[in-house]
Amino acid sequence: MENPKDISATPAHGQRISHDGREYTTIKEGLAYILIPADASAAPQTTPNGDNQAQSVFYNPIQQFNRDLSVLAIKAYGEEVIEKKLAVEKKEKEAKGKKRLEKKRKRAGDELNPDISRKASRLDGKGTAMTVSAQNGHIVNTTDTQEAQGDGILQVSEQEAKSSVEEPKDDIPDTSAEEPAKEVQQSEVKSKSPAFTILDALSATGLRALRYVHEIPFTTSVTANDLLPAATKTINLNVQHNNLDGKIKSITGNAMTHMYNVAGSQMVNKMGRVITGEKYDVIDLDPYGTAAPFLDSAVQGVRDDGGLLCVTCTDAGVWASNGYPEKAYSLYGGIPIKGLHSHEGGLRLILHAIATSAARYGLAMEPLLSLSIDFYARVFVRIHKSAADVKFLAGKTMVVYNCDVGCGAWSTQMVGKNKLSPNKSGNGYFWKHVFEQGPSGSNCCEHCGMKRHMAGPMFAGPLHSPHFIKRILAGLPNVSKDTYHTTERIEGMLNLALEETLPLSEGNLNSPTATSKTGKYDPATIDHYPFFFIPSVLAKVIHCITPHENALRGALKNLGYRVTRSHTKPGSIRTDAPWDVVWEIMRQWMKQKAPAKEGAIRSGTAGWNILGMGDSTKDQTEGVESADVEANNTKPEIIFDEALGKEKGVKKLVRYQTNPRENWGPMNRATGRG
């Protein structure tokens, strides 16, 4: 076995390092290296017997997907931000250059013509006063009828004025076209790259901070914060081993305190005005458990002109289950939804928590990418200052009436309403933010008559930005698979996210906030078709054979509805078809393809009511629509066209990940002791 090397040695995977009397093993992820105690396991797990293997340094290789995706997402975001910053700087430099050049020309004109002030007048042969303005060594004649005013105007003859102004013309070449270009070129050479700063608020080993510096080339500074002094010591050790001193600043302290300090810091600009201190371009929250306590400080600590907030929540047992509704409400401000679509409901609860935290300070949130991954959620949102956009929040916050004990159908109800109204002049429209009517339905399901439960409030807008996802996907072919081991899964999940976003209709063309008019995110946009269903679950309700996915998709498409899937669940179908159409398709499937066995459906159940079985159905389920197909002759013919439902031209991708290994999961907290 090789002797341990010094910490200053060039890092390598599996390398043994000796420092301050302790030995470490080097682990490589991406382009970064971290040190763990030599006697510790690189990836300890909770055994099937429940034995906990303590970690002195927390490292979970399962979350490499999270970190790989974060690097690529921040890189895609940062490239766009840097482009905008450079464009703004270029405009400012050009404007300053032109101002300086104008001042130089004016000074040169004054020095060359000391006897002529800025305005001189003359009398022509007819006795009419004429003003002569000497600028930059050239004569400028104003209107012939303008009278010379004031004692400071010099009266000269036309010939004298011409000769005195035009004389130095040969001595001073006209460089008006060349000088601005030269000054801009010189300023570009002298200028530094725009600042791009990142806060790894809950850094632990500093692995994320190390990767951000190594793999995002335009990053100028990363701050790695942790509450524990032992963690900060580990961060400094890893920074030293990666030879990144000066690029990463480690802080020991409460992450919330640090972000509040950044948000509250003030400085005086050149004009003597008090302005807010430099906030972070990106803040990454990756806690053990919920990120809810950090959201209020994070939305204030990130830049309010489009800063990126990256949030991980590993407490899926709270936001995606029905075991702790009171805990979910206290953390995220809403009740989770019960059913197979609970993970999408959880994402909407997290987005709701971020949006409401930001709204208190006049900040609006734009979701860029929201994913339910393994045992956690990861969302990327943009924060910007806009009191006008914040007003739309109530109108894009919903509660859900969920038939979780019956047929699985749901309906939504907005908390507020964004109403488009014509202005007084009649030549335009504006948004009014008013009360929404309610409730949108009864306490029993309109399809099966079973009791419904309420979930939310939760975010009702789109989960993703297709433009942002496409930027990440565009950069994937250029990354090294040796560095990013999870690229196949990233590509599959991002394509799923792109596919699950049903293209929004053009909406009201009169909307003043439409993206087509403003070129930016439309705060009035609502996702009218949240959630999904799974065919096998519907078949279970009415006790029939599960229809093939392509057959069901074909039936929906044949009726003119759009169909896609959800990234949160394999075998899911997401559509803009209403629930009465979905259940009509299932009834027709049962009638045409798979009749139920006699006695399989018990009286009073959800399936019994949906199929309209028995004369007493109408009395038992007041308010439930009759399911008798013969009662409505206007219903379109339902055709289970598998060829139409089959996806064509779709690239084969790893869309849904299998479990990476036995007994995997979020792992235990680090103890801080070896």
Number of C-alpha atoms within 10 A of each C-alpha: 4 6 9 15 16 14 20 12 12 11 21 14 14 14 19 23 23 15 13 7 5 10 17 21 22 21 18 16 20 22 15 26 23 26 27 25 18 18 10 16 14 19 14 18 21 16 12 9 6 8 9 13 16 20 23 17 23 20 23 16 14 17 16 16 16 18 21 20 21 20 20 22 22 21 21 20 21 21 15 12 17 16 12 13 16 13 12 12 15 15 13 12 18 18 14 15 19 18 12 13 16 14 13 13 15 15 15 15 21 18 13 17 20 9 9 22 16 16 20 23 25 23 17 13 9 6 8 14 19 23 24 28 20 24 20 24 23 16 18 15 14 13 10 15 10 12 14 20 13 7 7 11 17 19 19 18 16 15 10 11 19 16 11 18 22 15 14 15 13 8 7 12 8 11 8 12 8 9 14 20 14 12 18 19 13 11 15 14 9 9 11 8 13 16 13 18 19 24 28 25 27 22 26 27 27 28 23 25 28 27 19 26 21 18 16 17 10 18 20 16 19 24 19 27 26 23 16 15 13 17 25 22 17 20 28 20 18 24 25 15 22 20 15 15 12 11 17 23 17 22 22 16 16 14 23 17 12 18 24 16 16 20 21 13 14 13 11 11 10 6 6 8 8 11 11 13 15 15 22 26 24 25 25 23 24 22 18 16 15 22 21 20 11 19 21 20 20 31 29 22 28 28 22 21 13 19 23 29 28 22 25 23 24 22 19 21 15 23 33 29 21 16 13 14 18 14 15 25 18 11 19 28 19 26 29 33 28 21 17 20 20 19 27 25 28 29 27 28 29 29 26 26 23 27 26 23 23 24 19 12 15 17 23 29 29 22 22 22 22 23 21 22 19 19 16 23 24 21 21 24 23 22 23 21 19 16 14 12 19 21 19 22 25 21 25 24 24 23 20 22 25 24 26 19 14 21 25 24 23 21 20 21 22 23 19 18 21 21 16 15 14 13 11 8 7 8 7 12 15 15 19 14 16 13 14 16 11 9 11 13 13 12 16 20 28 24 26 28 26 22 16 23 17 19 20 25 24 29 30 27 24 23 26 21 19 18 10 18 18 15 17 20 18 11 13 17 11 8 11 11 13 11 15 21 15 16 20 14 17 23 19 20 22 21 20 20 23 21 16 23 20 19 11 12 7 10 9 9 10 14 20 17 19 19 14 13 12 10 9 10 16 18 21 20 20 17 16 13 19 24 21 22 22 19 18 17 14 21 19 13 18 25 19 22 17 18 19 14 17 17 19 26 26 24 23 25 19 18 14 11 15 15 19 17 22 23 23 24 17 12 14 20 19 20 24 16 16 13 17 15 14 17 19 18 19 24 22 17 23 20 12 12 13 15 15 14 9 7 7 12 19 13 14 17 16 24 23 19 29 27 22 20 18 11 8 12 19 16 9 12 21 12 15 20 17 19 19 13 14 8 9 10 7 8 11 9 11 17 19 24 17 16 12 18 20 15 13 8 6 7 9 7 14 16 18 17 12 8 11 10 8 9 11 18 18 17 20 17 13 17 12 16 9 13
